[in-house]
Amino acid sequence: MTGFQTQEGISAGKSAEPRVASLKQKHATLETALDHENSRPLPDSKTVIDLKREKLAIKDELERLTHI
């Protein structure tokens, strides 16, 4: 690996930091919403599925951004 490639990777990682922080916050918000929905006497299964799907999409994007 050349110095250029290393610097490029560092730059890409730093430029992704605000996006990563935003995604982590959204993931936490979705987790709270999911906990709230599941604590209801009759959770709406569609809402639970949608929240889980959105959390997974965020997790996948976080994984992609943190492994540049």
PyMOL commands that set and color helices and strands:
alter all, ss='L'
color gray80, all
select helices_A, chain A and resi 3-39+45-66
alter helices_A, ss='H'
color red, helices_A
deselect
rebuild
show_as cartoon
